[in-house]
């Protein structure tokens, strides 16, 4: 931050505070990277639990056009929207440039690779990558 006014303010604390103020449900010790886009009109549908990392340029989108009955000759502008909550469970992380679609839950401890498009739920303790994101690895318990 190159602002004399904001330089004493830590972005690590400021960004989660801003998301709470616009209506998102944000837990403790959450990291929000630069340029994160939230669906501000539906911020109340976003749930970010403790210790989550939402890295730069992640998009959290809670609405999309309903296309299941879209036919030739229909007016796209008149199609209804489908809303869905987004849940980022404790300790998960999104890679830079991730797009998370409505109705998705990303499980506890999960890592989403950079540039991924998350269209469906991703289970806990996995690594998922791609467009659309698919699980590529199950995270194992550390042996002692």
C-alpha positions as CSV (number, residue, x, y, z in Angstrom):
1,X,0.0,0.0,0.0
2,X,1.5,3.3,-1.1
3,X,-0.9,5.5,0.9
4,X,0.3,7.6,3.8
5,X,-3.2,7.2,5.2
6,X,-3.4,3.4,4.9
7,X,0.2,2.4,5.2
8,X,-0.1,1.6,9.0
9,X,-3.1,-0.6,8.2
10,X,-2.3,-4.3,7.5
11,X,-4.2,-5.6,4.4
12,X,-4.3,-9.0,6.2
13,X,-6.7,-7.5,8.7
14,X,-8.3,-4.8,6.5
15,X,-9.6,-7.1,3.7
16,X,-11.5,-9.6,5.9
17,X,-13.0,-6.7,7.9
18,X,-14.2,-5.1,4.6
19,X,-15.8,-8.4,3.5
20,X,-17.6,-8.7,6.9
21,X,-18.9,-5.1,6.4
22,X,-20.4,-5.9,3.0
23,X,-22.2,-9.0,4.5
24,X,-19.9,-12.0,4.0
25,X,-19.5,-14.4,6.9
26,X,-15.8,-14.4,7.7
27,X,-14.0,-16.4,10.4
28,X,-10.8,-15.7,12.3
29,X,-7.3,-15.5,10.8
30,X,-8.6,-15.4,7.2
31,X,-6.2,-14.1,4.5
32,X,-7.8,-12.3,1.6
33,X,-5.4,-11.5,-1.3
34,X,-5.3,-8.5,-3.6
35,X,-8.0,-8.2,-6.2
36,X,-10.4,-10.7,-4.8
37,X,-13.9,-10.3,-6.3
38,X,-16.9,-11.2,-4.3
39,X,-20.5,-11.2,-5.5
40,X,-21.3,-8.0,-3.6
41,X,-25.1,-8.2,-4.3
42,X,-25.2,-11.6,-2.7
43,X,-22.4,-11.3,-0.1
44,X,-24.6,-12.8,2.6
45,X,-24.3,-16.1,0.7
46,X,-20.5,-16.3,1.2
47,X,-19.2,-18.3,4.2
48,X,-15.5,-18.2,4.9
49,X,-14.4,-20.2,7.9
50,X,-11.3,-19.8,10.1
51,X,-7.8,-19.9,8.7
52,X,-8.9,-19.8,5.0
53,X,-6.6,-18.3,2.4
54,X,-8.4,-16.7,-0.5
55,X,-5.5,-15.7,-2.8
56,X,-5.2,-12.9,-5.3
57,X,-7.8,-12.5,-8.1
58,X,-10.1,-15.3,-6.8
59,X,-13.7,-14.7,-7.8
60,X,-16.5,-15.9,-5.5
61,X,-19.7,-15.9,-7.7
62,X,-23.0,-16.6,-6.0
63,X,-25.3,-16.2,-9.0
64,X,-25.5,-17.4,-12.6
65,X,-28.1,-17.6,-15.4
66,X,-30.3,-20.7,-15.3
67,X,-29.8,-22.3,-18.6
68,X,-31.5,-25.7,-18.2
69,X,-34.6,-24.5,-20.2
70,X,-32.8,-22.2,-22.6
71,X,-34.0,-22.8,-26.2
72,X,-33.5,-21.3,-29.7
73,X,-35.3,-18.0,-29.9
74,X,-35.2,-17.3,-26.1
75,X,-34.1,-13.9,-24.9
76,X,-30.9,-14.5,-22.8
77,X,-31.5,-11.3,-20.9
78,X,-34.9,-12.6,-19.6
79,X,-33.5,-15.8,-18.2
80,X,-33.7,-16.1,-14.4
81,X,-30.7,-16.3,-12.1
82,X,-29.9,-19.2,-9.9
83,X,-28.4,-18.3,-6.5
84,X,-26.2,-20.5,-4.4
85,X,-24.1,-20.3,-1.2
86,X,-20.4,-20.6,-1.3
87,X,-18.7,-22.3,1.7
88,X,-15.0,-22.2,2.2
89,X,-14.3,-24.6,5.0
90,X,-11.7,-24.2,7.7
91,X,-8.1,-24.0,6.5
92,X,-8.7,-24.4,2.8
93,X,-6.9,-22.3,0.2
94,X,-7.7,-21.1,-3.3
95,X,-4.9,-20.6,-5.9
96,X,-4.5,-17.3,-7.7
97,X,-7.1,-16.6,-10.3
98,X,-9.6,-19.3,-9.1
99,X,-13.3,-18.9,-10.0
100,X,-15.7,-20.5,-7.6
101,X,-19.3,-20.9,-8.9
102,X,-22.6,-20.7,-6.9
103,X,-23.5,-23.6,-4.7
104,X,-20.0,-24.9,-4.1
105,X,-18.4,-26.1,-0.8
106,X,-14.7,-26.4,-0.6
107,X,-13.8,-28.9,2.2
108,X,-11.6,-28.4,5.2
109,X,-7.9,-28.3,4.4
110,X,-8.4,-28.5,0.7
111,X,-6.1,-26.7,-1.8
112,X,-7.4,-25.4,-5.1
113,X,-4.8,-24.9,-7.8
114,X,-4.2,-21.6,-9.5
115,X,-6.5,-20.7,-12.3
116,X,-9.1,-23.5,-11.5
117,X,-12.8,-23.3,-12.1
118,X,-14.7,-24.8,-9.3
119,X,-18.2,-25.9,-10.4
120,X,-18.9,-28.6,-7.8
121,X,-18.1,-29.5,-4.2
122,X,-14.6,-30.5,-3.5
123,X,-14.1,-32.9,-0.6
124,X,-12.0,-32.2,2.5
125,X,-8.2,-32.7,2.5
126,X,-7.7,-33.0,-1.2
127,X,-5.9,-31.0,-3.9
128,X,-8.0,-30.1,-6.9
129,X,-6.9,-28.4,-10.1
130,X,-8.2,-27.6,-13.6
131,X,-11.1,-26.1,-15.5
132,X,-13.3,-27.6,-14.2
133,X,-11.5,-28.5,-11.0
134,X,-11.0,-32.2,-10.4
135,X,-9.4,-33.9,-7.4
136,X,-5.8,-35.0,-8.2
137,X,-4.6,-35.9,-4.8
138,X,-5.9,-37.0,-1.4
139,X,-3.9,-35.4,1.5
140,X,-2.7,-38.1,3.8
141,X,-2.2,-38.1,7.6
142,X,1.4,-37.4,8.6
143,X,3.1,-40.5,10.1
144,X,4.8,-39.9,13.4
